[in-house]
C-alpha cells in the first residue's frame, strides 16, 4: 500500500526529529549543529536498521510493514548522507558567488519538478515507484513485505479513540443542553446551593453570599442581589431570597 510506504518514511523522520529535539534541549550545541545532527541521524539509522544484504528495513518501515530492496549502506546514502551533502552544497553556492544565483535557482526548479514527478509516480502506482529522487538515483525500490500487526492495531486504536471522543463529546453536549433547559434541575441545584451556604451577613447577596456588586432589589421580598445574580435568578425563574417564581428586579440606585 502506498500509505504504508509514506507512513514508514514519516515515522523515520519523526524518530530523527524527536532524538534531535532531546539532544538539542539537553546539550544545546552552539556550533557545528548540522554535523551533530548528521551524527545523531547516523547512529539512529545504524541501530534501528536491519539488513540481509538484499532487503533493508528501518524503524519506520518495519512498523509500516515495508522494506527497501537494497543494501544498508545504499539506503544510508539515500536517506541520510545525500540530503546532508545537498544542503551543504546549497549553502556553499549561495555564499560563494552571487553571479551563480540565477543558475542555482534554475537547477533548484528542475530538481523540484523532478521530485514532484517522482512523488506523482509513487501515488499513481507506477511500476517505477521511489520515495524520493535520491532513492531513484540509487534505484532503491520499496515493497510491502507483510501486513504489520502493530501498524494495523495502531490505526484501529486511533480510530476507536476518535470515535469514543466524538461519542463522549456528543453525550456531554446533550446533557449540557438538557440541564440548561430543565427548570426543575436548575431549581434543585439552586436549592441545594442555598442549603450549603451559611449566611454570614444579612446584607450580603442571598445568591452568592457576597457584598452586592451593582445592586438590584427584587420586587417580591426586597432582597438586594448582585446584577449577575439577578440575571441568573430571572433566567431560572427562582428568586434567591424567597424562591418565588413570579418576580422582577430593579436597580437599587436610579
N, C-alpha and C positions, 0 to 999 in steps of 0.2 A: 504494500500500500504506500502511496505517495506521502500520506500524512505521517506514517511511521518514520519514513526517511527524513523528513523535515524536522519532526519532533526529536529524533535522535541527535541531529546536529544542534538543535536548540538546547537540549539537555547538557551536551558537552560545553557549549558556550556559557550556560548558567553555572556549571561547575567551576570553570575558569574564573568567571566574574566573581563568584562567591569567595573563592580562595584568595583572589587578589584583594577583595574588599577587607577580608580578615587580616591579611598581611599588611595592607596599607594602613589599617586602623591601629595596629599594634606597633609596627616598625616605623611607619611614616618616612620612607626614603626620600631624601631631598634631591638626589642626583641619580642619573642612570636608571630612571624609573622604567623605561621601556625594556632595558636589558634585564632588570629584575623580574619584570612581568614575563618576559620570554623564558627566563629560567624557571619560574614558577609553573608556567604552562607546560614546559618540557618535563618537569618532574611529575606533574599531574598526569600528563599523557603517558609517560613511561609506566607508572604504577597502576594506571586504570585501563590499560590497553593490552589485549591478548591477541596473539597471532600464531598461526601454524605455518607461516611462510606463504600461504596461498590466500587464506581469508583472515581478516583482522576485525576485531570488534573493540569498540571504545566503550567507555562508561555509558554514554548516551545511547549508542546503537544497540548495546546488549539489553538495555531496558526497553527499547522500542522494538526489539526483535529483528534487527537488520545487521548486515555485515558488509565490509568492504573487500572487494576482490583484489587484494594487493598485499604487499609485504608491509610490515610495521614501519620500516624506515621511509618508504614512499608516502605512506599516509601521514607520517610526521612532517615530511617536507611540504605536503599539500595543505595540511591543516594548521601547522604552527610556524614553520620556518619561512615559507613563501610570503604569507601576509606580513610578517615582520620585515623581511627584506624589501618588499614593495613599499611599505610605509617609510622605511629609512631612505630609500631611493627618492621617493617623492619629496621628503624633507630636504634632502641634499640638493635636488634640482631646483626647488623653489628658492633656496637660499644662495645658489651658486651664481646664476646669471639671469637677470630679468628678461634678456632678449629671448630666452628659451620658453618663456611663459606661454605664448600663443601656440607653440608646437606641443608643449606639455598638455595644454587643455584639449587640443585635438586628439592626442593619444588617449587621454582620460575619457573623452567622449566615445571613442571607438571601443575602449575596454568596457565602458558602461553598457554600450549596445551589445557587445559580445556576452557580457554577464547576464543581461536581460534575456537574450535569446536562449542562453543555457538554461535559465530558470523556466522559461516557457516550454522548452523541450521536456524538462522534468515534469511539469504539470500536465502536459499533453499526453504523457505515457509513451513517448518516443522510445524506440529500442536503445537509442544512444542517450541514456539518462545520466547526468552528472550533477552533483550538488553545487559545484562552483567551477569557475574557469580553471582553477588550479587542479581540480580533480580531472577536468577534461585534458589538461596538458599532460598529466601523469597517467591518463587513461584508467582512472580509478572508478570502477563501476560499483554500484551499491545494490544489494539484493536483500530480500526478506528470507531469512533462513528458518524462522519459527514464529509462531504467534506468542509473543511474550505474555505469560500469565500475569506477571506483575504489572505490565503495561495495561493490559485489559482491565485488571482489577482496579488500577488507579483511575482509569476513565470511568468505570462503573461507579466507584465510590464517589468520585467528584460529581457525577450526575445525580446520584442518590442524595448527596448532601445538598445540592442546589434545589432539588425538588422538595426536600424536607424544609429548607429555609423558606421557600415560597409558600408552602402549606402553613408553616408556623406564622409567617407574616400575615397571611390571609386570615387566619383564625384570630390573631391579635387585633387586626383591623375590625373584624366582625364583632368581637367582644367589646372593643372600644366604642363602636357605633351604638351597640345595644345599651351599654352602660350610660353613655352620654344622652341617649334618648329616653331612658327609663326614669320617670319622675319618682317612682316608688323606691328604686335603688338609691337615687340621689337623696331622698328623704331619710332613708335608713342610715346612709353614710353620714348625713348631716347630724342625725340624732345621736349616732354613736360617737361622733366627734365632740358633740356638746357634752355628753356624759363624761368623756375622758378628760375634759378641761376643768380645772379647778379655778374658779374666778378669784383673782387676786384683788381686783379693783372694780367696784360697781360702775365706774365711769369709763371703763375700757369697752372697746367694741365687743359685743357678745359673740361675734363670729370668729375673730382671731385672737381675742383677749389682749389686744394691744391698744395703745392710745390712738384714737381715731385720726386717720390721716385723710384730709379733705372730708370733713364730717358731713353725714347726711342723717336726717331724722325720719324714722318710719312713721307712717300715718296710723298704724294700728296700736302700738304700745309706746310710741315716742322714744324708742331706743336710738342711741347715737351710734352709727356704724361708719366704717371707712367707705370711701367711694367704691373701691374694688369689691369689698364685701357686700355692699348693697347690690351691685351689679350681679354678683353670684346668687344672692338670695332671691332677687327678682327673676333671674333665669330659672332657678329651681322652684319658684313659687312657694317658698317656705321661709317665713320670717325667722331670723336667728334669735329674736327676742321672745316671741310668744308662739311660734310655729303656725301662725295663721297663714292661709293661702291667698287671701284677698287683701292686698295692701299696696301701698305706694311709698315713695320716699322723695324728700325734697332737701335741697342744701340747707345746712344749719345757718350759714351766713349768706344773706341775699346781697 
